[in-house]
Amino acid sequence: MPRSWPLVPIVVLGLGLVMAAAVGHVADPGALWRDPYHDRHSHLASAMTLSLALRLGDPVAFVLELARPTVWPPLQALALGAWMAVVGPGASWAILPSVLGWAVTLVTLAMLAARSCADPSRAALAGGLAVALAATSPAMARLGTDAMMELPGAALTLLVLCAATARPVPWRWLAVLLTLLALHKYNYWIMAVAALLLAATPQILPWARQLLRAVDRRRATEDAPLRLAALALAVAALGLSVDPAWRVGGVLVLPAHVAVLAWGIALLAAARAWRRRGAAFDVALGDPARILLAWHAWPVALWLLVPGKLPALLGFLSPGHAGATAPHGLIDAIAFHWQGFAQGFSPHPAIAAAVLVFAVLGARRAPLALVSFAAIGVLALVLHPQLQWRFQATVLPVVWLLAGLGAAALLPRMAPAVAAALPCLVALLLVALPTPPLADAAAIRRPDAPRDLDLVAAWDDMPVAAGGVLVLASIGRSDLFDWTLRLRCRCLAPVEQPPWLEFGDAPAHIAIGSSAAPVLLAVTMPAPYAVAGRDAPADLPVAAVLAAQSRYVEAVAREAPLHDARVAWWRATRPPAAPPPRRRGLIELAAALLGLATIATLAWPRRAGGTPCASA
């Protein structure tokens, strides 16, 4: 019988709780969708677009959605979109990545515990308690049945730590998992990489000295123009203003555009240097670093060359990434996160306090990579300029594992059967406790708000043609309109939403005159709250803008009393006065050419005598 069998009962019980929560969502999927501004709409909209592009055989739409400038990398949307391309699109599938992420988190916690304890009974206690805490956490259960990125991110992070703590280390698997984590969400990836580097510092320092000795300083001037150009563009990107915008030859040039060009030129210079001195670097790097370079560093570096991706990464690292959070101090951040942890992620504040005490004790017995990640994660939480309780979901599984290790070290050694039964009993007791007051708030749930799908029913029979739909809503833009309209027609009809919340009424007037959409959807309703950067809830003048135009005429109007909303769709009476402005895309073309040049430089066979890369 395997030595880790005592972990099986608690893992099975935990997976049963995951399945029960998922079944509860399927029984009432509309309960999730209660906020038109919520990020879950954006995640489902992207996955819906990718799935429809695959089902309709539209590779252009597929690539454009993958490369669309957004703060989120595409892995979750790609995985969910591929699944819906097979089984059919639907809002009920939106929680699938989170459900799987929650399940993988439980299994991986058990694997890490078995690896961290030589004694099977103590491993069963440590892993069982960690699984029990993760499976019964009230806020974690809500995030585990949501369309958000926290639980898939937690699962990928734990898989990275699991690979990094294996002996021998499966370097290629570790590199691939790190790449997947980077393509899922940048901040999780940054924390994982930082933790692995910190844990491996004693090995990295002598390796770095050996690598520096392989640098041929006599050839430092080669490709100096490329390096100087990259440096100059990087400096220009830092100093370039957004308002007023810069135009070169009629092309709008934003700091993000210049940053991408600087990054592309720097990558090309690095690739050329590698091509000249690759044989010497191959020897100095060693097999692990070569594998990480080929399967992780270069893929992520090339991905960041896609326009909009590098600025999104830099935005995550910026102190200005505060969202709607008011300025605060370190003590405020600590008190805030303790409140969410004690009254949202934990069934009771006393359990939260015990977890922290045991986690400190368990840190002395855990692999250094786990301790490093927990320390960096907690530090990132309290230093992050944006305060949100859901950010804890990526760090807490490791904290729970440390707590399990600490508790197992204090408890007396017991028979395997008892070690298997005790965590199950703890899990059942935790499930029986009353729901803490901040469970919904910690997961950004709004159970008292009206359901978005009740509002959607007001336009459920609106005709959606290939020309798409122009949406004017008093609350501003929302991806709720995007995915519901495309799901309605099972097509890739464009859904246009002018940015008039950001730039005033002019974009709305321009859109009405230039849009090719034969139908206009007008939604007037009170906004649930003020979005980041605004002092009051949005109340855009939909009626006034429509009254000032004559191109669209009202066809159908309805009331949605639960949302205090008026929904109407209007039909176009004539074609647009002018064709929509065409995006020239010269920056994107230049970035693509730099990326192709870098790939060609790396992939082209070296001159005879070069040492091939062991990872190739």
N, C-alpha and C positions, 0 to 999 in steps of 0.2 A: 504494500500500500504506500502511495507517495507520502513523503514526510509533511507536505503542506495540506493534507486532507482536512485538518481541523478548520481551515479557512473556508472550505466549500459551503457549509451551512449558512454562514452569515452573508456570503456573496450571493447565494441563491435567494435568501430572504431579501437582501437589498435589491436584487434585480426584480423580485416580485413587487416591491414597493414602486420601483420605476415603472413597471408595466401597469400597475394599478393607476398611477398618476396619468399615464398616457391614455389609458382607456377612459378615464374621467374627462380628459380633454376631448376625445373623439365623441363622447356622448353629448357635449355641448361646446363645439368649437367657437361659437360666437362670443363666449365669455372672455376670450383672450383679447379680442380686438375692441378696445375701448378708448383709444386715443389717436386721433388722426395725425398727430405730429410724431408718434413713436417711431423709433428706428426699425422696429419689426416690419413696418410697411415697406421700408426701403430694401430690407433683406429679401423679403418675399417677392417684391417687384423685380429685382435683379434676377433671382432664380426663375421667375415666371418668364422673363424675356429670354433667358438662355434655353429654357425647356421648349418654348415655342419655336425658337430659331432652329433647334435640333429637329423638332417634329416636322417643321415646314421645309427643312432643307435649305436654310438661309445662312450660309457661312459668313456673309458680310455682317449681318445683324449680330451673329454670335461673337465675332471678333470685336466689333465695335462695343458691345456690352462689356466684354472682358477688359477692354482698354479704356472704358469710360472713366474720366477723372472722378474719383470718389475717395473718401477717407478710408474705405474698407477694401482690403485686398479681396480677390474673387473666389477663394477656395470654397467657402461654405455655399455661396450661390451656385458655383459650378457643380458641386456634388449634389445639391438638392435639385438643381435644374436637370442634371443628367438622369436622376431618378424619376422626376416628373415627366421627362421626355419619354420614358418607357411606360409608366403607369397612367399618365395623364395628369395635367395640372389641376391643382386644387388647394384651397386654403388649409385643409386639414393636414396636408403634408408639411406645413411650415415648421412644425415642431420636431420633425424627424431628426435633424442634426443635433438638436439639444438632447433629445431622448437618448440617442446613441452615445453622445458625449457623456451624459450622466452615467450610463451603464458602463462605458469604458473606464470612466474615472473610478468606479467602485472596484472593477477587476484589477486595474493597475495599482491601486492602493494596496490590495492584497499581495500582488506580486512584489512590490517594493518592500512590504513588511517581511515577507518570506526571505528576501535577499538581505535585509538589515539585521536579522536575528539568526544566530546559529542554532539556538534552541527552538525546536518546532512548536512547543507549547507557548513560549513567549512570543514567537512570531504570530501564532494564531490569536493571542490576546491583543497584540499591537495592531495587527491588520484588521482584526475583527472589530475593535473599538473604532478605528478610523473609518471603516466601511459603515458601521452603525451611525456614526455622526454625520457622514456625508449622505447617507440614504434617508435620514430622518430630519435633516435640516429644513425648516419650513421655507426659508427664502430659496434654498437650493432646489427644493421641489418645484417651486414656481418657475425659476429660471430653467429647470430641466424640462419643462413643458411649455417653452416659449420659442419664439422664432429668432432669438438673440444669439450672440456669439460667445457668451461666457463659458458655457459647459463644453462645447466643442474645443474651445481654447484650453480649458482645464485638462481635458483628456489628452490633447496633443502635447501639452506641457509635461504631463506625467509620463507619457510615452518617451519623450525626449530624456527625462531624468532616469527612466527605467533603462534605456539604452546606454546612457552615460555611466551608470553604475554597474553595468554588467561586466563580467570578467571571463574571457577577454571582451573588450569593447567592440561591438559590431559597427565599425566606423562608417561603412556605407549606409547602413540603416540609420545611424545617428545623423548623418548628413542629410539624408532624404527627409527625415522627420523634422529637422530644423528648417529645411526649405519649406515644407508644408506649413509649419508654424508661422514662418514669415509671410506666406501667402494667405494665412488665415487672419492674423491681426498683428500689427507691428509691435505693439507694446508688450504682448506676451512673449514674442520672439526676443525682444531686447532684454527682458528680464532673464529669460532662460540662457541666452548667450552670456550675459554678464555673470550669472551664477556659475556656469561651467568654467568660464575663464578664471573667476576668483578661486574656485575649488582646485583648478589645475595650475595655479600660479607657480608652485615650486618646480613643476616640470616645464612650464612655458619659458621661464627666464633663461635657463641655459640653452634651450632651443632657439630663442630669439637672438641670443649672442652668436650662436653658430650661423644663423641665417644672415645676420648683418655682416659677418666675415665673408659671405659669398657675394656681397655686393662689390662690383668692380667700379670704384670711384673714378677711375681714369675715363670711363665712358659716360660720366654723369651729364655731359653736355648733349648727348644724343637725344633727339626728340625734345630738346629744350623749348622750341617754339610751341609745340603742343601743350607742354606743361604750363608755359607762361600764358597761353591762350585760355586754358582751363582756369588758371588762377585769376586772370583778369575778369573772365565772365562770372566767376563765383563772387568776386568783390562787387561787380556790377549788379548781380542779383540781390545782394544784401542792401545796396544803396538805391535801387530802382524804385520809384514811387508807383503806386497803383492808381492814385487819384491826384493829379491828372494822369491819364494813361499815356504811355509812349507808343508812337507808331513809327515804323520804319518802312518806307515805300508803301504806305497804306496798310501795312500789316500790324495788327495790335500785338504789342510785345509786353508781356507781363513778367514779373520777377520769376515766376515758376517756369516760364519758357526758357529764360536765360540760365536758370539753375540746371535744367535738363541738358542744355547744350554743354554747360561746363562739365557736368557729370559724364556725358558721352565722350567728350574729348579726353578727359582724364582716363576713362576706361580704355580708349584706343591707345593712349600713350603707354598705359600699363601692359596692354596686350603686346605691343611692339617690343617693350623691354623684356617681357617674358619670352617672346620668340627668340630674341638674341641670346639671352642668358638662361634659358629654361633648363638646360642640362645641368648647369651648376646649381640652380635653385632646386631642382629635383632631388639632388643628393642632400642638400642642406635641409630641405623640408622634411623628408622622411615620409613613409607611406601614410600615416594618419592625416597629416596636414595636406598631403597631395589629394587624398580622397575628399577631405572637407572642402578644399579649394575647388575641385572639379564638380562635386555634387551639391555644394551649398553656396560657397562664396560667389562664384561666377554666375550661377543662375539667378541669385537674388540681386546681384549688381546689374545684370541685364534687365531684370524685371523693373528695377527702379528707373531704367531709361525710358520706360513707357510714360508719355506726358501725363503729369498729374500725380504719379506715384511717389516720386522723391519729395515733392512738397508736402504730400500727406504724411510721409514719415517724419519730415522735419517739423510739421505741425504738431505731431504727437509729442515731440521733444521740446516744444516751445513753451516758455513760461506763460505765454498768452493763451494756451489751450485750457481756458477756464470755463468756457461755456457760460451758463447762467449763474455760476458760483460767485458769491460776493467775496471780496478780499478777506483773508482770514490768517490766523497765526498757527503755529505748530500745535499749541495746546488745544485750539479749537478743532483742528483736524483729528487729533487723537481722541478727543471727547466725541466727535461726530462718528468716527468709525467704531469706537467702543459701543456706542448706542446701537448702531446697525448690527454689529456682531452679537451683542447680548440680547437684543430684542427682535432680531429678524432672522439671522442665520442660526441662532441657537434656540432650542426650545425654552430655555429659562436662563436668566442672567447668572445664576449659580453654576450652571453647566459651563457657560462661557468662561467664567473665572477659573474653574477647575481645568478647562482645556488649556488656558494660557500657562497655568502653573505646571501642568504635566508636560506641555510642549517645551518649556525651558529645561526641564529635567531630561526629556527625550533627546534634546539637541546634542547632548554629550555622547549619545550612543548611535546617532544616525550617520549615514554617509555624508561627507562634507558637501557634496553637491546639493543635497536636500536642505541642509542647514543654510547654505549660501543663498539658495533660491528663496527660502522663507524669510531670511533677513532682508534681502533686496526687495522682495515683494512688499513686506510690511513698511519698509522705508519709502518705497515708491508710493504706497497708499497715502501716507501722511504728508509727503512732500508734493504730491500731485496738485496742481493749481485747481483742478476740478474735483469737487467732492461728490462722489456717488457711491452708495453702499454696494451696488452690484459689482463694483470693481474688486471686491473682496473674493469673489467666487473663484478666481484663478489661483489665489494664494492659499485660501483656507484648506483645500484638500491636503496640502503638504503640512500645514499647521496641525491638522487633525492627525496626520500620520505621526508627527513628532509627539503629540500628546499620547497617542497609543503606545509608542515606544517608551515614553516616560512612565505611564501607568503599568505597563507590563514589567518594567524593571523593579517597581516597588511591590507588586503583588507576589505572593509566594508561588513557587513552581507548582503546577497542578497537572493532573492527568490530561491527555489530549482531548478526551471526551468532554471534560469540564471546560477546558479552554475553548472548545468549539461551541458549547452551549451558552457560556456566560455572555459573549457579545450579542447573541441572538436575544437573550433576555433583556439586555440593555436597550437594544433597538426597539423591542416591543414596548418597554416602559416609556421610551422617548416619544414614540408615536402616540401613545395614549395621553400625553400632556396637552393642555390647551394651546391653541395657536397663539404665538406671541403677537403683541400689538403691531410690530413693524414688519411682519412677514411680507405683506403686499408691497409696502413702501420700499423695502430693501430690494425687491425685484422689479420695481417701477410698474406695479400693477395698480389699476384704478377700478376696483370692483364696483364702486358706486356711480361711475360715469356711464352715460348711455352707450349702447353698443354701436360700433361703427357699421356693422352689417345691417342694422335696422335702417340706417341712413342710406346705405347702398341700395336697399330694396326700392327706394324712390326712383332710381334710374335703371332698374334692372331690365326693363323692356325698351330702353332707348336704343335706336338703331346705331350701330357702329360700323362704318364703312372703311374701305381701304385708305381713304384720305385722312382718317383719324378723327380726333375730337380735340377741340380747344376748350380748356377748362378755365373758368373764372370763378374763384371762390373767395369769399370775404375773409377766410382764415389764411389765405396765401396758399403756397404750394404744399401738397401732400402726396406721397406715393400711394396712399390709399386709392386715389383716383386712377393711378397708373395700372396697378395690378388688377383692380376690379373690372376696369373697362376691357383690358386685354383678356382676362378670364371670361368675360361676357361673350366676346366674339371669337375666342380661341385663335387670335390673329395677332400680328405685329403692327397693328395700326398705331401710328404715332399719337401720343397723348401730350399735347402742348400745354404748358403752364407758364405763362410769362412771369418774370421775376419782379412783379410790381410791389411786393412787400419790401424788397431791397432797394428798388430804384424809382419808386413813385408810379403814377398812373400812365406815364408815357409808354412803357413796354406793353401794357394792356391795349392801348389804342393802336399801337403798331401791329400787335398780333392780330387784332380784329381785321385790320386792313390787308394784311399780307398772308394770313394763314390759308393753307389749302384745305383745311378741315371743313367738311360739309355740315358738321353739327357742332354746336357750342353748348356746353353744359355749364349752367350758372347755379351756384350754390351759395345761399346767404344764410349764415348761422353764426351764433356767438362762438368765439374761440374759447377753448377750455382754459387756457392760461397764456401768459405772455411768453413768447419764445425768446431764446437767448439774444441779448443785444437790444431788446425793446422793453420799455417801461410799462406798457399796457398791452392787453390782448389785441390782436389784429382785428380790424373792422374795415376791410377794404370796400370802397364804394362801388360794388358790382352794379347796382341799379343805375347809378349816375353814369357810369361808363357805357352801359348798354343803351341808355336813353340818348346818348350823344352820337350814336352810330345808326346807320340804316342798312347795313349789309346783311345782318342776321335778323330774322323775325321769330318771335316766340311761337312755338308749336304746342308744347305741353307744359303745364305747371302743376306742381304738387306740394303739399305740406308734409313735413316730417315732424310731427309734434313732439316726439321724445327728444329731439335735438333742437327744438324751436327753430327749425330750418325751413326754408323755401327752396325747392329744387325745380329748375326749369331747363328744358333744352330748346334750343333755337336752331332754325335751319338757315343755311346760306341762300340768299336770293340771287347772287351773282358771283362770278369768280373773283379771286383777289385782284386788287388794282395793280399790284406789282408782284413779281416773283419773290419768294422769301430770300433774304440775303444769304449768299453762299459763303461758307467758311473756306478759307483758302488753304489752311492746313500746312503752310510751309514749315513751321516749327516742327510739327509732327513728322513731316517727311525728312527733315534734317536729322532728327533724333533716330528715325528708323534706319537711315543710311549709316549713321555712326554705329548703331548696334550691329548692323550687318557687317560693317568693316571690322568691328571688334571680333565677332564670331569667326569671320573668315581668317583673321590673323591668328586666332587661337587654334582653329581646326586645320589650317593648312599644314601639310607635313613639314617637319623641320628638315634642315639640311643634313646630309649624311654625317653621322658621328654624334648626333644628339641622342640623349638618353630618353626613351619613351616614358611617359608618365604611367606609373603603376596603376592609377585609377582609371585610365582610359579604357 
